[in-house]
Every structure is written in structure tokens, then in C-alpha cells.
């Protein structure tokens, strides 16, 4: 089992699509953080993806990573790429570092309200010289789908992983609903990413492939078994997301679903009491499609095509 630990709410950027809400901001003591490390080990977490905020702005980050390593837990860092401490990367030896780049220079800098695209690209190139897996992630929305081909070409030869996520209207992104892709645009973007993956075999591609698969399922082109093989699965409830103040969420995009606080109760107790939730889509096919709980809160998956 993997975990996401947004270890700090400190950040040097003010991105318009940041998902973190005020209820989950805060800071913990060193002792409380050590308790979370032990709690993660107790529930069998094998890898922790450390994000924020900006994790490289977290005082004592290297110490926490050392504690995780002592408990046999692998680590990955999720960064905006502007504050990378390469000495820490060399000493702490994370398994992976993922840099967020949301398109070409103009769009990325607009979305993140800072001239930071070039610094992020420089980080990808520099990190490729270290013994870490280098990934790049993009939040897909209106305005940046046309940048994907150029972005993938720019990171080719440096990154070995690329992940494209859909915009989820939570946190600051709640004010960006007009930027959400239309269902047909999602399928078009997935097709484009599929072709980019074929043309760049050195990069592992992750993208919302469940949407074209869902359309094929609902139109009768494929059966449930083939759909399940192509759609992947939602990790909501099967993993654990910890926020800077210790709040535990089933998913970082379910910011109001606080199921406990890891600084106040053992993670094992919190997770034992939690019952994973399914998406609340009202479509007759929801049991087959398994909609994302974060995206189907309005009664239907915001990105799904119904036939």
C-alpha cells in the first residue's frame, strides 16, 4: 500500500488549482511526525509520496525521510521544481521525484502565478543525473491540452514517467470549473496521450484512460472485464492521505472527508474504522463504471459521457 503525505502547507507559489483547503493546513511537532512514520509502518505502507505545499520548504524533511527509511518505507517527492535541494536528493535517496509542469511556459506560468516554468524544466533535466526515477505531472484543463506534445518532447530523455490528471474542483480549483474539460475533450486528450506514449517508449504514461474505456463499455463495444483491465481503479479508501495538520483523508481530493487525525489517534485505528466509499453517480451504470467519489459528488461524474 502507498500513501500520500502532504507534509507542509508552506509553498513559494500561489497556484490557482491547489487542492488543499484551510481545514487541513497546519504543522506538527517532530514527535507527532515520528508517530505518523511509525503509524504508516504499522499499517503496512510500502511507499510514501511526500508533497505539500512544497516539500523542499519543510524544515526537517531529510530527517523525516530518514525515519521512513529506517522503517523500511520507500519515499517519493512531489515538487513544483523551483526549490529542489539536490544535496538532500543525493543524501536521502528518494526512489522518485515528480515535478509538476502544467503545459508550455505561458500557460504554466499563468496557472502558477509565477515565472517558474523554466525552473521546473531545469529541475527535470538536473534530476535525471541522480539515481532517482524522474516523473512529470500535468493537471489537464482547457488551455493546456494543446501543449502536451511539446511538453512530452521537452522531457523526453530526462523523465521516465509522465502523469496527466483531470482538474478536480476542490480547494482553490473550486473556482475553476469553467476550465474543466468537456467529456469529448477528455476522450480526445486521452487519445492524444495514448499516441504520445506509443511515440515515446522510454516514458511510462498514466492518464485518464477510463473515459474512452467507459464510452466503449456503455456503447456495448467492450464488456465489463475488458473495461476493468483498461480503466484501472480508484485508490480511495485503499490508501491513506495525510495532511499537514495530521488530518487523514481517503483521497487528497476529498478535502472535507476527514476520517481522523494521525497526530491524535493511531493510524491503525483510524483505518480500521473507515469504510471506503463509492462514487455517488446516479447513472444506471455506476456500479459497473465505479465513478470517482471526488468527481461524482454532484450526482454524476463531471467528465463522463452517457450514451
C-alpha positions in Angstrom: 0.0 0.0 0.0 1.2 3.5 -0.8 0.4 6.7 1.0 0.4 10.4 0.2 1.7 12.7 3.0 1.4 16.4 2.3 3.9 17.2 4.9 3.7 21.0 4.8 1.4 23.7 3.7 4.3 26.1 3.1 4.7 27.0 -0.6 6.5 29.6 -2.6 3.8 29.6 -5.3 0.1 30.5 -5.3 -1.2 28.1 -7.9 -4.8 28.6 -8.9 -5.6 24.9 -8.9 -4.2 24.0 -5.5 -6.5 21.4 -3.8 -5.6 22.0 -0.2 -8.3 23.6 2.0 -7.9 25.6 5.1 -9.3 22.9 7.4 -6.2 20.7 6.6 -3.5 23.3 7.0 -1.2 23.4 9.9 2.0 21.9 11.3 3.0 19.1 13.6 5.8 18.6 16.1 8.8 16.4 15.4 7.3 13.9 17.9 4.0 13.8 16.2 5.6 13.3 12.8 7.6 10.4 14.2 4.3 8.9 15.4 2.9 9.2 11.9 6.0 7.5 10.5 5.5 4.6 12.9 1.8 4.5 12.1 2.5 4.2 8.4 4.8 1.3 9.1 2.2 -0.4 11.4 -0.4 -0.4 8.6 1.9 -1.8 6.0 2.6 1.2 3.9 5.5 0.5 1.5 6.0 3.9 -0.2 5.1 7.4 0.9 4.8 10.2 -1.7 5.7 13.4 0.1 4.2 16.5 -1.2 2.8 19.8 0.1 2.7 22.7 -0.3 6.3 22.5 -1.4 8.1 19.7 0.4 11.5 21.2 0.0 10.3 24.1 2.2 9.7 21.7 5.1 12.2 22.1 7.9 13.5 18.7 8.9 12.4 17.0 5.7 15.6 15.0 5.4 15.1 13.7 9.0 11.6 12.5 8.3 12.8 10.7 5.2 15.5 9.0 7.2 12.9 7.9 9.7 10.8 6.4 7.0 13.8 4.7 5.5 14.6 3.2 9.0 11.1 1.6 9.0 11.7 0.2 5.5 9.4 2.6 3.8 10.4 4.0 0.3 9.8 7.6 -0.5 8.9 9.8 -3.4 8.9 13.6 -3.6 6.3 15.7 -5.4 7.6 19.2 -6.1 6.9 22.3 -8.1 10.6 22.1 -9.2 11.6 25.6 -8.0 13.2 24.7 -4.6 14.8 21.4 -5.2 17.6 20.6 -2.7 19.9 18.4 -4.8 22.1 17.7 -1.8 19.1 16.3 0.0 18.1 14.2 -3.0 21.6 12.7 -3.1 21.7 12.0 0.7 18.2 10.9 1.4 17.9 8.8 -1.8 14.2 9.1 -2.6 13.0 6.4 -5.0 11.3 9.1 -7.2 10.9 12.8 -7.7 7.8 14.1 -9.6 7.9 17.6 -10.9 4.6 19.4 -11.7 4.6 21.1 -15.1 1.2 22.2 -16.4 1.9 22.8 -20.1 4.0 25.2 -22.1 5.7 28.2 -20.5 2.9 30.7 -21.0 0.1 28.5 -19.6 2.2 27.1 -16.7 3.3 30.5 -15.5 -0.2 31.9 -15.7 -1.7 29.0 -13.7 1.0 29.1 -11.1 1.1 32.9 -11.0 4.9 33.0 -11.3 7.6 32.7 -13.9 8.5 29.3 -12.8 8.2 27.1 -15.9 11.9 27.2 -16.9 13.0 26.4 -13.3 10.7 23.3 -13.3 12.1 22.2 -16.6 15.7 22.8 -15.4 14.8 20.6 -12.3 13.7 17.7 -14.6 16.9 17.9 -16.5 19.1 18.1 -13.4 17.3 15.3 -11.6 17.9 13.0 -14.5 21.5 13.0 -13.4 20.7 11.5 -10.0 19.8 7.9 -9.0 16.1 8.6 -8.9 13.1 7.9 -11.1 12.0 11.3 -12.6 8.4 12.0 -13.3 6.4 14.9 -14.6 2.7 15.6 -13.9 0.2 17.8 -15.5 -3.3 18.8 -14.5 -5.4 18.7 -17.7 -7.8 21.6 -18.3 -9.0 23.9 -21.1 -6.0 25.8 -22.4 -3.2 23.2 -21.9 -4.2 20.1 -23.9 -2.6 21.6 -27.0 0.7 21.9 -25.1 1.0 18.2 -24.3 3.0 17.1 -27.4 5.6 19.9 -26.9 5.9 19.2 -23.2 6.4 15.4 -23.7 9.1 16.2 -26.3 10.8 18.6 -23.9 11.0 16.0 -21.1 11.9 13.1 -23.4 15.3 11.7 -22.5 15.1 13.2 -19.0 11.9 11.9 -17.4 10.9 8.2 -17.3 7.3 8.8 -16.1 4.5 11.2 -17.2 1.2 11.5 -15.4 -1.8 13.6 -16.6 -4.7 14.2 -14.1 -8.0 15.8 -14.6 -8.8 19.1 -12.8 -10.9 18.4 -9.7 -12.9 21.4 -8.4 -11.7 21.4 -4.8 -9.7 23.9 -2.8 -8.8 26.9 -5.0 -9.6 24.8 -8.1 -13.3 25.1 -6.9 -13.3 28.4 -8.7 -12.0 27.0 -11.9 -15.0 24.9 -13.0 -15.1 26.8 -16.3 -11.7 25.3 -17.1 -12.8 21.7 -16.7 -12.7 19.8 -20.0 -15.9 18.7 -21.7 -16.4 14.9 -21.9 -15.4 14.7 -25.6 -12.3 16.8 -24.8 -11.3 14.3 -22.1 -11.5 11.4 -24.6 -9.6 13.4 -27.2 -6.9 14.2 -24.7 -6.7 10.5 -23.7 -6.3 9.5 -27.3 -3.5 12.1 -27.8 -1.7 10.8 -24.7 -2.0 7.2 -25.9 -0.3 8.2 -29.2 2.4 10.2 -27.4 3.0 7.1 -25.2 3.5 5.0 -28.3 5.9 7.5 -29.8 7.9 7.9 -26.6 8.6 4.3 -25.3 11.1 5.4 -22.7 8.3 7.2 -20.7 5.6 5.4 -18.6 2.3 7.2 -19.3 -0.6 7.5 -16.8 -3.7 9.4 -17.9 -7.5 9.2 -17.6 -7.9 6.2 -19.9 -11.0 5.1 -18.1 -13.1 7.6 -20.0 -12.6 6.3 -23.5 -13.0 2.8 -22.0 -16.2 3.8 -20.3 -17.7 5.1 -23.5 -16.8 1.8 -25.2 -18.4 -0.1 -22.3 -21.6 1.9 -22.3 -22.0 1.7 -26.1 -21.5 -2.1 -25.9 -18.2 -2.2 -27.8 -16.5 -3.9 -24.8 -17.6 -5.9 -21.8 -17.0 -5.4 -18.1 -13.9 -7.5 -18.0 -12.1 -5.6 -20.7 -13.3 -2.3 -19.2 -11.8 -3.3 -15.8 -8.5 -4.1 -17.5 -8.3 -0.7 -19.2 -9.9 1.6 -16.6 -7.6 0.9 -13.7 -9.0 1.5 -10.2 -9.7 4.3 -7.7 -7.5 4.0 -4.6 -9.9 6.0 -2.5 -10.0 4.2 0.9 -7.4 1.7 -0.1 -4.6 4.1 0.6 -4.2 6.9 3.1 -3.7 10.6 2.5 -2.2 12.6 5.4 -2.4 16.4 5.5 0.0 18.9 7.1 -2.0 19.1 10.4 -2.3 15.3 10.6 -5.8 15.0 9.2 -6.4 11.7 7.4 -8.4 11.7 4.2 -9.4 8.8 1.9 -8.0 10.9 -1.0 -6.4 14.3 -1.3 -9.3 15.5 -3.5 -11.8 14.7 -0.7 -10.7 17.6 1.4 -13.8 17.6 3.6 -13.8 13.8 4.3 -11.6 13.9 7.4 -11.7 10.4 8.9 -9.4 11.0 11.8 -6.2 12.8 12.8 -2.9 10.8 12.8 -1.4 13.0 15.5 -4.3 12.2 17.9 -5.0 8.6 17.2 -3.1 5.6 15.8 -3.4 5.3 12.0 -4.2 1.6 12.5 -7.4 2.6 14.5 -8.4 5.3 12.0 -8.1 3.0 9.0 -9.7 0.0 10.8 -12.8 2.2 11.5 -13.0 3.6 8.0 -15.3 2.1 5.4 -14.3 3.0 1.8 -16.9 5.0 -0.1 -18.0 4.6 -3.7 -18.9 7.3 -6.2 -22.4 8.7 -5.9 -23.1 8.9 -9.6 -26.9 8.5 -10.3 -26.3 6.9 -13.7 -27.7 3.3 -14.0 -24.2 2.2 -15.0 -22.4 3.5 -11.9 -21.9 0.0 -10.3 -20.1 -1.0 -13.5 -18.1 2.2 -14.1 -17.1 2.8 -10.4 -17.1 6.6 -10.6 -14.5 8.6 -8.7 -16.1 9.9 -5.4 -14.4 13.3 -5.8 -15.7 13.8 -9.3 -19.2 12.4 -8.9 -20.3 14.5 -5.9 -22.9 16.3 -7.9 -24.7 13.1 -8.7 -22.8 12.3 -11.9 -19.2 12.1 -13.0 -18.5 15.5 -14.3 -16.3 14.2 -17.1 -18.3 11.1 -18.2 -20.1 10.6 -21.5 -23.5 9.0 -21.1 -24.9 7.2 -24.1 
